[in-house]
């Protein structure tokens, strides 16, 4: 079959790129298509572009009216947003700044390559910073305000893989030594602080890094809520943040993370013109193109414009300006618009002859446009993200824009200036530069390093030498002068806060009185304490209540009229419940952060508030309350980032446990969050049973985080996580001899039985304590067994204490051994120990190694489901009858009771039969 016959039998497939997305459309009638195109061309020639544009817009409008699937126009041509005639005067010395960039590029690459010398090989990333060096250096030299700036300084999120470039700049500024650079990714073998961490980690370099950014996608959402929190502080009159700008650097591949784009509407809705994102569009992910058949810059432009952002594209360097000026009929712009990213990536790796043939060669008008240029000149036509003046113009426009956040989409080449890496798919995984690679790199940067010096260093160390032009060189003088003018070197983290004057014991008196004849849930106890805190003249205004659309669930709607929900626009409507006592009220000065259905957004707010002591020198106290199941399980990565950022505050996992909210079913049944919390060293978890325990725990949390806690008396960088419940229970008053130390360290004895006979130790946490109270009564009345009752406020802290004791013994074999706290507490207790909680067995089993007795654990293992609490607890075998049978079995195994007793009890209570609970009524505590 001839080619002509083939074309007649199957329609041609036209590849159309619209808003970055490729659309494959079969042409079922080429002749008709050609007639339409010819008609359009004729109208364009006869009536001009304005008429053609009007008709096209009307046709698009009619197509949408008729429900034809065409997208709205949300993208512009694939050229720079700012034309040459609108570019501002560049105030810097471009030659000096080019040399500075060369020094930093070299040292950043050498640092990573040296870290992968034979015998070490600890990894690293060379290419990311090389593609974004100009983006950062424009900011460092002209825009980023430091901590000593009168306005308080900007907040800058550095892209995680770009850290080598920031270290390299700090080396030139004298903030880091050559030895530290040589010890990149070697943080302990040379001594703490002698090396450098892989990525921006404030916990690892607390005086240097301010924001952790290598968890992809979290930079985006955290920067939005940081900018929003800055406005929150300003609107509430706590701090003037008007001159503080948030800059966030990210990659185009990172935009695939849901968190990256998930909150951009928040930034637009709240008009956060104090926020600028710089997206390094080098068109590559870790393995290959971000969108090889499409155009990621156009796709992102459509996303951001549609969300209400100001979009600035920096696509082409200045050498393209003259070519675009010649483009009177739009053929060059059309070629730019229709060339997919995969082709541009290929052009970045090929020579000028290839680009001439494949990019310019398809149309005689394009060929003529570059006929005066050599292949070398074509090869060197730059991307806009590498052009200092184009980037400066974009940054300048972003900082002057009002009413919208700005995103700068900068077209770059990954691995730029390193011939061995530029634009290649494997660039991200390339860690080591050979000696020939280094020589080419040196030559391209025009660095005064001789072949001999390179060869000797490579032979001796396996890497190239670092380069420093000298402390008194013009380049270093220029760098330091620019940073002095902008408020000092960055990144830099500094704690300028002072300890808060915290409320005294009297504020907690009401909680310590218990519930009397009434019952209430531990969630209500925590909320009551929050209300009291908010009334305190010293810390009240520093409380930041945060909830993801669940304030009413947690009984916090009473705060709406007084504290009000924060909204920078105020409340511009009459609330539907305005005539009610607890009506919903919004205010620009509101204290409560209502994040809608977004646990990720709530965590970002908690992080911004919890680190305000460092970012703003102002202690703020986040109080983030949420369904416990939707905390560590759903946003665990954000909690790690919060800990990495050295943030402080309270996370309240409400409606906790696997059986207290069983009407909601499987996805609301938290049986494991304490285990997830245990994995984070900064999280201090408590599972209190009584209101007086809550009083001591929360008071201690305030003191540790916001008082004189910590090694330097500036507070401790921890996060308190409390799991609390929605089930109303009787709250005892605090006993006169309360064991406060035991409450805070994880376990205290609540009662000791007086009777004779076999004895067991019953332990429970949280909502499980009433179960062992009932079990103790049943054991005594029905089986003649006495029970001592223990409240375990923190299985996690007991386990950490035991592990710490063992570690101390390991490191100090000649010293008297330390024992675990739980071992000491149970040392004099008689009988087997039975532990129960509303979590899976693995939670209480954390301490099994240090319990000096036969240790039996009951737990809610498996999936949750919807039913009553009694039915669920019988199903999981964690209710009082199950505790009784387990205790009798343990005593029988110890020879203190006949085995028949446990058999008899199991049959009497029907502990294997949830239907036995169908007539048991439950009270209160739904969602």
FENSULDA-V716110 format. One record per backbone hydrogen bond with DSSP energy under -1.0 kcal/mol. CO is the residue of the C=O (numbers start at 0). NH is the residue of the N-H. E is the energy in kcal/mol with one decimal. If there is no record, write none. Layout:
BEGIN
co:CO nh:NH e:E
co:CO nh:NH e:E
END
This chain:
BEGIN
co:1 nh:5 e:-2.3
co:2 nh:6 e:-2.2
co:3 nh:7 e:-1.6
co:4 nh:8 e:-1.7
co:5 nh:9 e:-1.8
co:11 nh:26 e:-2.9
co:13 nh:24 e:-2.1
co:15 nh:22 e:-2.7
co:17 nh:20 e:-1.9
co:19 nh:294 e:-2.1
co:20 nh:17 e:-2.3
co:22 nh:15 e:-2.4
co:24 nh:13 e:-2.5
co:28 nh:32 e:-2.2
co:29 nh:33 e:-2.5
co:30 nh:34 e:-1.8
co:31 nh:35 e:-2.2
co:32 nh:36 e:-2.4
co:33 nh:37 e:-2.6
co:34 nh:38 e:-2.5
co:35 nh:39 e:-2.4
co:36 nh:40 e:-2.7
co:37 nh:41 e:-2.4
co:38 nh:42 e:-2.2
co:39 nh:43 e:-2.7
co:40 nh:44 e:-2.6
co:41 nh:45 e:-2.5
co:42 nh:46 e:-3.3
co:43 nh:47 e:-1.4
co:47 nh:51 e:-1.9
co:48 nh:52 e:-3.0
co:49 nh:53 e:-2.2
co:50 nh:54 e:-2.5
co:51 nh:55 e:-2.3
co:52 nh:56 e:-2.4
co:53 nh:57 e:-2.3
co:54 nh:58 e:-2.4
co:55 nh:59 e:-2.4
co:56 nh:60 e:-2.3
co:57 nh:61 e:-2.6
co:58 nh:62 e:-2.6
co:59 nh:63 e:-2.1
co:60 nh:64 e:-2.1
co:61 nh:65 e:-2.1
co:62 nh:67 e:-3.2
co:63 nh:66 e:-1.4
co:67 nh:69 e:-2.4
co:71 nh:73 e:-1.1
co:76 nh:78 e:-2.3
co:82 nh:85 e:-1.8
co:83 nh:86 e:-1.4
co:92 nh:96 e:-2.5
co:93 nh:97 e:-2.1
co:94 nh:98 e:-1.9
co:95 nh:99 e:-2.4
co:96 nh:100 e:-2.3
co:97 nh:101 e:-1.9
co:98 nh:102 e:-2.3
co:99 nh:103 e:-2.4
co:100 nh:104 e:-3.0
co:101 nh:105 e:-2.4
co:102 nh:106 e:-2.5
co:103 nh:107 e:-2.6
co:104 nh:108 e:-2.3
co:105 nh:109 e:-2.9
co:106 nh:110 e:-2.2
co:107 nh:111 e:-1.6
co:108 nh:112 e:-2.7
co:109 nh:113 e:-2.9
co:110 nh:114 e:-1.5
co:112 nh:115 e:-1.2
co:113 nh:116 e:-1.7
co:114 nh:121 e:-2.5
co:116 nh:119 e:-2.4
co:116 nh:120 e:-1.3
co:125 nh:129 e:-1.2
co:126 nh:130 e:-1.7
co:126 nh:414 e:-1.6
co:127 nh:131 e:-1.1
co:128 nh:132 e:-1.1
co:131 nh:135 e:-2.1
co:132 nh:136 e:-2.7
co:133 nh:137 e:-2.1
co:134 nh:138 e:-1.2
co:135 nh:139 e:-3.0
co:136 nh:140 e:-2.3
co:137 nh:141 e:-1.3
co:138 nh:142 e:-2.2
co:138 nh:143 e:-3.0
co:144 nh:153 e:-2.6
co:145 nh:148 e:-1.8
co:148 nh:151 e:-2.1
co:154 nh:246 e:-2.7
co:156 nh:248 e:-2.6
co:158 nh:161 e:-2.1
co:159 nh:162 e:-1.4
co:161 nh:164 e:-1.0
co:161 nh:165 e:-1.0
co:162 nh:166 e:-2.5
co:163 nh:167 e:-2.4
co:164 nh:168 e:-1.9
co:165 nh:169 e:-2.2
co:166 nh:170 e:-2.0
co:167 nh:171 e:-1.7
co:168 nh:172 e:-2.0
co:169 nh:174 e:-2.7
co:169 nh:175 e:-1.1
co:170 nh:173 e:-1.1
co:176 nh:180 e:-1.9
co:177 nh:181 e:-2.2
co:180 nh:183 e:-1.3
co:182 nh:185 e:-1.7
co:182 nh:195 e:-1.5
co:187 nh:190 e:-1.5
co:190 nh:193 e:-2.2
co:195 nh:184 e:-2.8
co:200 nh:204 e:-2.2
co:204 nh:207 e:-1.8
co:204 nh:208 e:-1.3
co:206 nh:492 e:-1.2
co:213 nh:215 e:-1.1
co:214 nh:217 e:-2.0
co:216 nh:220 e:-1.4
co:217 nh:221 e:-2.7
co:218 nh:222 e:-2.3
co:219 nh:223 e:-1.8
co:220 nh:224 e:-2.1
co:221 nh:225 e:-1.8
co:222 nh:226 e:-2.4
co:223 nh:227 e:-2.2
co:224 nh:228 e:-2.2
co:225 nh:229 e:-2.1
co:226 nh:230 e:-1.6
co:227 nh:231 e:-2.1
co:228 nh:232 e:-2.6
co:229 nh:233 e:-1.8
co:230 nh:234 e:-3.4
co:231 nh:235 e:-1.9
co:232 nh:237 e:-2.2
co:232 nh:238 e:-1.2
co:233 nh:236 e:-1.4
co:240 nh:243 e:-1.8
co:244 nh:154 e:-2.4
co:245 nh:275 e:-2.7
co:246 nh:156 e:-3.2
co:247 nh:277 e:-3.1
co:249 nh:279 e:-3.3
co:252 nh:255 e:-1.7
co:253 nh:256 e:-1.8
co:256 nh:259 e:-1.4
co:257 nh:261 e:-1.5
co:260 nh:263 e:-1.1
co:262 nh:265 e:-1.2
co:262 nh:266 e:-1.1
co:263 nh:267 e:-1.6
co:264 nh:268 e:-3.0
co:265 nh:269 e:-2.1
co:266 nh:271 e:-2.5
co:267 nh:270 e:-1.5
co:270 nh:272 e:-2.1
co:271 nh:274 e:-1.1
co:273 nh:245 e:-3.2
co:274 nh:405 e:-2.0
co:275 nh:247 e:-2.2
co:276 nh:407 e:-3.0
co:277 nh:249 e:-2.3
co:278 nh:280 e:-1.1
co:278 nh:409 e:-2.2
co:279 nh:251 e:-1.6
co:279 nh:281 e:-1.5
co:280 nh:411 e:-2.0
co:282 nh:289 e:-2.5
co:287 nh:284 e:-3.9
co:290 nh:293 e:-1.2
co:291 nh:341 e:-2.6
co:293 nh:340 e:-3.1
co:294 nh:298 e:-2.3
co:295 nh:299 e:-2.8
co:296 nh:300 e:-2.5
co:297 nh:301 e:-2.2
co:298 nh:302 e:-2.0
co:299 nh:303 e:-2.8
co:300 nh:304 e:-2.9
co:301 nh:305 e:-2.3
co:302 nh:306 e:-1.3
co:303 nh:308 e:-2.7
co:304 nh:307 e:-1.1
co:309 nh:406 e:-2.6
co:311 nh:408 e:-2.7
co:312 nh:80 e:-2.3
co:313 nh:410 e:-2.8
co:314 nh:383 e:-2.4
co:316 nh:319 e:-1.9
co:317 nh:320 e:-1.6
co:319 nh:323 e:-2.6
co:320 nh:324 e:-2.0
co:325 nh:327 e:-2.5
co:329 nh:333 e:-2.3
co:330 nh:334 e:-1.9
co:331 nh:335 e:-2.5
co:332 nh:336 e:-2.7
co:333 nh:337 e:-1.9
co:334 nh:338 e:-1.2
co:339 nh:343 e:-1.7
co:340 nh:344 e:-2.7
co:341 nh:345 e:-1.7
co:342 nh:346 e:-2.7
co:343 nh:347 e:-1.6
co:345 nh:348 e:-1.6
co:350 nh:354 e:-1.8
co:351 nh:355 e:-2.8
co:352 nh:356 e:-2.1
co:353 nh:357 e:-2.9
co:354 nh:358 e:-2.5
co:354 nh:359 e:-1.5
co:362 nh:366 e:-2.3
co:363 nh:367 e:-2.3
co:364 nh:368 e:-1.3
co:367 nh:370 e:-1.0
co:369 nh:372 e:-1.6
co:373 nh:377 e:-2.1
co:374 nh:378 e:-2.6
co:375 nh:379 e:-1.6
co:377 nh:380 e:-1.5
co:381 nh:316 e:-2.2
co:382 nh:385 e:-1.6
co:383 nh:386 e:-1.6
co:386 nh:390 e:-2.5
co:387 nh:391 e:-2.6
co:388 nh:392 e:-2.4
co:389 nh:393 e:-1.7
co:390 nh:394 e:-2.7
co:391 nh:395 e:-2.9
co:392 nh:396 e:-2.2
co:393 nh:397 e:-2.3
co:394 nh:398 e:-2.2
co:395 nh:399 e:-1.1
co:404 nh:309 e:-2.9
co:405 nh:276 e:-2.7
co:406 nh:311 e:-2.6
co:407 nh:278 e:-2.9
co:408 nh:313 e:-3.0
co:409 nh:280 e:-2.8
co:410 nh:384 e:-2.9
co:412 nh:415 e:-1.6
co:413 nh:422 e:-3.0
co:414 nh:417 e:-2.2
co:417 nh:420 e:-2.3
co:417 nh:421 e:-2.2
co:420 nh:423 e:-1.9
co:423 nh:426 e:-1.7
co:425 nh:428 e:-1.0
co:426 nh:429 e:-1.3
co:433 nh:437 e:-2.5
co:434 nh:438 e:-2.0
co:435 nh:439 e:-2.2
co:436 nh:440 e:-2.4
co:437 nh:441 e:-2.8
co:438 nh:442 e:-2.3
co:439 nh:443 e:-2.3
co:440 nh:444 e:-1.6
co:441 nh:446 e:-1.8
co:446 nh:448 e:-2.1
co:449 nh:453 e:-2.3
co:450 nh:454 e:-3.0
co:451 nh:455 e:-2.8
co:452 nh:456 e:-2.3
co:453 nh:457 e:-2.7
co:454 nh:458 e:-2.4
co:455 nh:459 e:-2.3
co:456 nh:460 e:-3.3
co:457 nh:461 e:-1.3
co:469 nh:472 e:-1.9
co:472 nh:476 e:-2.4
co:473 nh:477 e:-2.3
co:474 nh:478 e:-2.6
co:475 nh:479 e:-2.6
co:476 nh:480 e:-2.4
co:477 nh:481 e:-2.5
co:478 nh:482 e:-2.1
co:479 nh:483 e:-2.5
co:480 nh:484 e:-2.3
co:481 nh:485 e:-1.3
co:482 nh:487 e:-3.3
co:483 nh:486 e:-1.1
co:485 nh:145 e:-2.7
co:486 nh:147 e:-2.6
co:503 nh:506 e:-1.3
co:504 nh:507 e:-1.6
co:505 nh:508 e:-1.2
co:507 nh:511 e:-1.5
co:510 nh:513 e:-1.1
co:511 nh:733 e:-3.2
co:514 nh:517 e:-2.0
co:519 nh:728 e:-1.4
co:520 nh:524 e:-1.5
co:521 nh:525 e:-2.2
co:522 nh:526 e:-2.3
co:523 nh:527 e:-2.5
co:524 nh:528 e:-1.9
co:525 nh:529 e:-2.2
co:526 nh:530 e:-2.3
co:527 nh:531 e:-1.9
co:528 nh:532 e:-2.7
co:529 nh:533 e:-2.5
co:532 nh:535 e:-1.5
co:535 nh:539 e:-1.9
co:538 nh:541 e:-1.4
co:539 nh:542 e:-1.1
co:541 nh:620 e:-3.5
co:543 nh:622 e:-2.4
co:544 nh:592 e:-3.1
co:545 nh:624 e:-2.4
co:546 nh:548 e:-1.3
co:546 nh:594 e:-2.1
co:549 nh:553 e:-1.6
co:550 nh:555 e:-2.9
co:551 nh:554 e:-1.8
co:555 nh:558 e:-1.9
co:556 nh:559 e:-1.2
co:558 nh:562 e:-2.1
co:558 nh:563 e:-1.3
co:562 nh:590 e:-1.9
co:563 nh:591 e:-2.6
co:564 nh:586 e:-2.6
co:566 nh:569 e:-2.7
co:574 nh:577 e:-1.8
co:576 nh:579 e:-1.9
co:584 nh:564 e:-2.9
co:586 nh:566 e:-2.3
co:586 nh:589 e:-1.5
co:591 nh:565 e:-3.3
co:592 nh:546 e:-1.9
co:595 nh:597 e:-2.2
co:597 nh:601 e:-2.2
co:598 nh:602 e:-2.5
co:599 nh:603 e:-1.9
co:600 nh:604 e:-2.1
co:601 nh:605 e:-2.5
co:602 nh:606 e:-2.3
co:603 nh:607 e:-2.2
co:604 nh:608 e:-2.8
co:605 nh:609 e:-2.8
co:606 nh:610 e:-1.3
co:608 nh:611 e:-1.2
co:609 nh:647 e:-1.4
co:610 nh:613 e:-1.6
co:610 nh:614 e:-2.5
co:611 nh:615 e:-2.3
co:611 nh:617 e:-1.7
co:620 nh:543 e:-2.6
co:621 nh:649 e:-2.7
co:622 nh:545 e:-2.3
co:623 nh:651 e:-3.4
co:625 nh:653 e:-2.8
co:626 nh:629 e:-1.8
co:627 nh:630 e:-1.4
co:630 nh:634 e:-3.3
co:634 nh:638 e:-1.7
co:635 nh:639 e:-2.1
co:636 nh:640 e:-2.0
co:637 nh:641 e:-2.3
co:638 nh:642 e:-2.3
co:639 nh:643 e:-2.7
co:640 nh:644 e:-1.9
co:641 nh:646 e:-2.3
co:642 nh:645 e:-1.6
co:648 nh:719 e:-2.2
co:649 nh:623 e:-2.3
co:650 nh:721 e:-2.3
co:651 nh:625 e:-2.5
co:651 nh:653 e:-1.3
co:652 nh:723 e:-2.2
co:653 nh:627 e:-3.0
co:656 nh:669 e:-1.3
co:660 nh:663 e:-1.9
co:664 nh:667 e:-1.7
co:665 nh:668 e:-1.7
co:667 nh:669 e:-1.1
co:670 nh:839 e:-2.7
co:671 nh:674 e:-1.1
co:671 nh:675 e:-1.6
co:672 nh:676 e:-2.8
co:673 nh:677 e:-1.9
co:676 nh:679 e:-1.4
co:679 nh:682 e:-1.7
co:681 nh:718 e:-2.6
co:683 nh:720 e:-2.8
co:685 nh:722 e:-2.3
co:686 nh:765 e:-1.9
co:689 nh:693 e:-1.9
co:690 nh:694 e:-2.1
co:691 nh:695 e:-1.8
co:692 nh:696 e:-2.6
co:693 nh:697 e:-2.9
co:694 nh:698 e:-2.0
co:695 nh:699 e:-2.2
co:696 nh:700 e:-2.3
co:697 nh:701 e:-2.2
co:698 nh:702 e:-2.1
co:699 nh:703 e:-2.9
co:700 nh:704 e:-2.3
co:701 nh:705 e:-3.0
co:702 nh:706 e:-1.3
co:702 nh:708 e:-1.1
co:703 nh:715 e:-2.9
co:705 nh:499 e:-2.3
co:708 nh:714 e:-2.6
co:709 nh:712 e:-1.1
co:715 nh:717 e:-1.9
co:718 nh:683 e:-3.0
co:719 nh:650 e:-3.1
co:720 nh:685 e:-2.5
co:721 nh:652 e:-2.7
co:723 nh:655 e:-2.5
co:724 nh:522 e:-2.1
co:728 nh:519 e:-2.1
co:730 nh:514 e:-2.5
co:734 nh:737 e:-1.4
co:737 nh:739 e:-1.3
co:738 nh:742 e:-2.1
co:739 nh:743 e:-2.4
co:740 nh:744 e:-2.2
co:741 nh:745 e:-1.7
co:741 nh:746 e:-1.5
co:745 nh:793 e:-1.7
co:747 nh:790 e:-2.6
co:750 nh:788 e:-2.0
co:757 nh:785 e:-3.0
co:759 nh:787 e:-2.3
co:760 nh:833 e:-2.9
co:761 nh:789 e:-2.6
co:762 nh:835 e:-1.9
co:763 nh:791 e:-2.9
co:764 nh:767 e:-2.1
co:765 nh:768 e:-1.7
co:767 nh:771 e:-1.3
co:768 nh:772 e:-1.9
co:769 nh:773 e:-2.3
co:770 nh:774 e:-2.5
co:771 nh:775 e:-2.4
co:772 nh:776 e:-1.9
co:773 nh:777 e:-2.5
co:774 nh:778 e:-2.9
co:775 nh:779 e:-2.1
co:776 nh:780 e:-2.8
co:777 nh:781 e:-2.7
co:778 nh:782 e:-1.2
co:778 nh:784 e:-2.4
co:785 nh:759 e:-2.4
co:787 nh:761 e:-2.9
co:788 nh:749 e:-2.5
co:788 nh:750 e:-1.5
co:789 nh:763 e:-1.8
co:790 nh:747 e:-1.8
co:792 nh:686 e:-3.6
co:793 nh:797 e:-1.6
co:794 nh:798 e:-2.2
co:795 nh:799 e:-2.5
co:796 nh:800 e:-2.2
co:797 nh:801 e:-2.3
co:798 nh:802 e:-2.5
co:799 nh:803 e:-2.5
co:800 nh:804 e:-2.2
co:801 nh:805 e:-2.0
co:802 nh:806 e:-2.2
co:803 nh:807 e:-2.3
co:804 nh:808 e:-2.1
co:805 nh:809 e:-2.1
co:806 nh:810 e:-2.2
co:807 nh:811 e:-1.3
co:811 nh:814 e:-1.7
co:819 nh:823 e:-1.9
co:820 nh:824 e:-2.4
co:821 nh:825 e:-1.8
co:825 nh:828 e:-1.3
co:831 nh:760 e:-2.8
co:832 nh:855 e:-3.2
co:833 nh:762 e:-3.0
co:834 nh:857 e:-2.7
co:837 nh:657 e:-2.3
co:838 nh:859 e:-2.2
co:839 nh:842 e:-2.1
co:840 nh:844 e:-2.3
co:842 nh:845 e:-1.1
co:843 nh:846 e:-1.6
co:844 nh:847 e:-1.4
co:846 nh:849 e:-1.7
co:847 nh:850 e:-1.2
co:850 nh:852 e:-1.6
co:853 nh:832 e:-3.3
co:855 nh:834 e:-3.0
co:858 nh:860 e:-1.3
co:867 nh:871 e:-2.3
co:868 nh:872 e:-2.7
co:869 nh:873 e:-1.9
co:870 nh:874 e:-2.3
co:871 nh:875 e:-2.2
co:872 nh:877 e:-2.4
co:878 nh:882 e:-2.1
co:879 nh:883 e:-2.4
co:880 nh:884 e:-2.4
co:881 nh:885 e:-2.4
co:882 nh:886 e:-2.5
co:883 nh:887 e:-2.6
co:884 nh:888 e:-2.5
co:885 nh:889 e:-2.1
co:886 nh:890 e:-2.3
co:887 nh:891 e:-2.4
co:888 nh:892 e:-2.5
co:889 nh:893 e:-1.4
co:890 nh:895 e:-2.6
co:891 nh:894 e:-1.5
co:897 nh:900 e:-1.5
co:898 nh:902 e:-1.5
co:899 nh:903 e:-3.0
co:900 nh:904 e:-2.5
co:901 nh:905 e:-2.4
co:902 nh:906 e:-2.0
co:903 nh:907 e:-2.6
co:904 nh:908 e:-2.7
co:905 nh:910 e:-1.2
co:909 nh:912 e:-2.1
co:912 nh:915 e:-1.7
co:913 nh:916 e:-1.8
co:914 nh:917 e:-1.4
co:916 nh:919 e:-1.9
END
